[in-house]
Amino acid sequence: MIELREFTMNDAPALQRIYSGASLRYIERRSLTLDEAVALVANALADACSEPRDRWAYGITADGDLLGMVRLRCRTERHASLSYVLREDSWGRGYATRAVAGMLRHAFTATGLTSIGARHHPDNTASGRVLEKNGFRYRGTRDGWSSYSIRRPGGREP
Ligand SMILES: CC(C)(COP(=O)(O)OP(=O)(O)OC[C@H]1O[C@@H](n2cnc3c(N)ncnc32)[C@H](O)[C@@H]1OP(=O)(O)O)[C@@H](O)C(=O)NCCC(=O)NCCS
């Protein structure tokens, strides 16, 4: 069972470990220094206090172990982009699929968002599966990235 929670400053070393090794293969990031991990957590904490809130970054935990992050960033008032990363040794257990499901529930019940987009490197098949299993629709390749979107249940399809 996984849980989503806000970050605390103590999470920086765990976040540094999440953003390392194979987890970076298909994302636009290099390994984090500890200072960068601290800055990432500090930004997430500042975002959690901003009003109106336009960014959500939640830690993904299993049995208290912080093993990933799922994020939403508003692009407009009603549309946000989704991203997620799991520590390599936690892959293949359905954690990302459940974390995205939890974030979607939050987005479509507790915020004013009506649509969410996501994208992945074309070779990142696992990420595509995570999106498809959560109801995202493939929208084609944009700027070399496989692009997806989902609308709030009950909302109109574009
Ligand atoms: C992509 C990522 C989040 C998946 O996390 P995960 O917890 O392993 O995902 P899940 O276990 O929920 O589901 C993975 C799905 O992909 C499938 N999968 C895993 N590796 C695969 C591969 N190499 N090729 C095809 N499918 C693959 C799994 O079988 C599963 O699908 P299924 O349930 O239909 O069998 C994780 O690999 C990761 O963090 N990667 C690095 C960061 C990243 O790429 N983030 C996404 C950026 S857009």
Ligand as a Chemical Component Dictionary entry (heavy atoms), coordinates in Angstrom:
data_LIG
# 
_chem_comp.id                   LIG 
_chem_comp.type                 NON-POLYMER 
_chem_comp.pdbx_formal_charge   0 
_chem_comp.three_letter_code    LIG 
# 
loop_
_chem_comp_atom.comp_id 
_chem_comp_atom.atom_id 
_chem_comp_atom.alt_atom_id 
_chem_comp_atom.type_symbol 
_chem_comp_atom.charge 
_chem_comp_atom.model_Cartn_x 
_chem_comp_atom.model_Cartn_y 
_chem_comp_atom.model_Cartn_z 
_chem_comp_atom.pdbx_ordinal 
LIG C1  C1  C 0 7.996  5.007  -15.161 1  
LIG C2  C2  C 0 7.930  4.626  -13.675 2  
LIG C3  C3  C 0 7.367  5.789  -12.905 3  
LIG C4  C4  C 0 7.063  3.383  -13.513 4  
LIG O1  O1  O 0 6.963  3.114  -12.130 5  
LIG P1  P1  P 0 6.441  1.685  -11.586 6  
LIG O2  O2  O 0 6.040  1.850  -10.165 7  
LIG O3  O3  O 0 7.455  0.662  -11.908 8  
LIG O4  O4  O 0 5.141  1.490  -12.490 9  
LIG P2  P2  P 0 3.970  0.434  -12.236 10 
LIG O5  O5  O 0 4.538  -0.750 -11.543 11 
LIG O6  O6  O 0 2.834  1.151  -11.614 12 
LIG O7  O7  O 0 3.501  0.065  -13.734 13 
LIG C5  C5  C 0 4.467  -0.101 -14.739 14 
LIG C6  C6  C 0 3.796  -0.683 -15.965 15 
LIG O8  O8  O 0 4.736  -0.646 -17.012 16 
LIG C7  C7  C 0 5.072  -1.962 -17.385 17 
LIG N1  N1  N 0 6.490  -1.975 -17.656 18 
LIG C8  C8  C 0 7.499  -1.876 -16.791 19 
LIG N2  N2  N 0 8.676  -1.900 -17.439 20 
LIG C9  C9  C 0 8.366  -2.010 -18.759 21 
LIG C10 C10 C 0 9.141  -2.083 -19.936 22 
LIG N3  N3  N 0 10.460 -2.020 -19.919 23 
LIG N4  N4  N 0 8.488  -2.194 -21.107 24 
LIG C11 C11 C 0 7.131  -2.257 -21.155 25 
LIG N5  N5  N 0 6.337  -2.153 -20.055 26 
LIG C12 C12 C 0 6.968  -2.045 -18.884 27 
LIG C13 C13 C 0 4.687  -2.832 -16.231 28 
LIG O9  O9  O 0 4.480  -4.177 -16.658 29 
LIG C14 C14 C 0 3.406  -2.147 -15.777 30 
LIG O10 O10 O 0 2.328  -2.389 -16.675 31 
LIG P3  P3  P 0 1.258  -3.592 -16.444 32 
LIG O11 O11 O 0 0.628  -3.333 -15.108 33 
LIG O12 O12 O 0 0.324  -3.459 -17.585 34 
LIG O13 O13 O 0 2.026  -4.865 -16.439 35 
LIG C15 C15 C 0 9.357  4.304  -13.130 36 
LIG O14 O14 O 0 9.940  3.352  -13.978 37 
LIG C16 C16 C 0 10.238 5.514  -13.017 38 
LIG O15 O15 O 0 10.214 6.229  -12.037 39 
LIG N6  N6  N 0 11.070 5.758  -14.044 40 
LIG C17 C17 C 0 11.984 6.883  -14.011 41 
LIG C18 C18 C 0 11.270 8.235  -14.065 42 
LIG C19 C19 C 0 10.330 8.321  -15.192 43 
LIG O16 O16 O 0 10.588 7.807  -16.275 44 
LIG N7  N7  N 0 9.222  9.004  -14.927 45 
LIG C20 C20 C 0 8.206  9.241  -15.910 46 
LIG C21 C21 C 0 8.589  10.457 -16.651 47 
LIG S1  S1  S 0 7.352  10.862 -17.802 48 
# 
loop_
_chem_comp_bond.comp_id 
_chem_comp_bond.atom_id_1 
_chem_comp_bond.atom_id_2 
_chem_comp_bond.value_order 
_chem_comp_bond.pdbx_ordinal 
LIG C1  C2  SING 1  
LIG C2  C3  SING 2  
LIG C2  C4  SING 3  
LIG C2  C15 SING 4  
LIG C4  O1  SING 5  
LIG O1  P1  SING 6  
LIG P1  O2  DOUB 7  
LIG P1  O3  SING 8  
LIG P1  O4  SING 9  
LIG O4  P2  SING 10 
LIG P2  O5  DOUB 11 
LIG P2  O6  SING 12 
LIG P2  O7  SING 13 
LIG O7  C5  SING 14 
LIG C5  C6  SING 15 
LIG C6  O8  SING 16 
LIG C6  C14 SING 17 
LIG O8  C7  SING 18 
LIG C7  N1  SING 19 
LIG C7  C13 SING 20 
LIG N1  C8  SING 21 
LIG N1  C12 SING 22 
LIG C8  N2  DOUB 23 
LIG N2  C9  SING 24 
LIG C9  C10 SING 25 
LIG C9  C12 DOUB 26 
LIG C10 N3  SING 27 
LIG C10 N4  DOUB 28 
LIG N4  C11 SING 29 
LIG C11 N5  DOUB 30 
LIG N5  C12 SING 31 
LIG C13 O9  SING 32 
LIG C13 C14 SING 33 
LIG C14 O10 SING 34 
LIG O10 P3  SING 35 
LIG P3  O11 DOUB 36 
LIG P3  O12 SING 37 
LIG P3  O13 SING 38 
LIG C15 O14 SING 39 
LIG C15 C16 SING 40 
LIG C16 O15 DOUB 41 
LIG C16 N6  SING 42 
LIG N6  C17 SING 43 
LIG C17 C18 SING 44 
LIG C18 C19 SING 45 
LIG C19 O16 DOUB 46 
LIG C19 N7  SING 47 
LIG N7  C20 SING 48 
LIG C20 C21 SING 49 
LIG C21 S1  SING 50 
# 
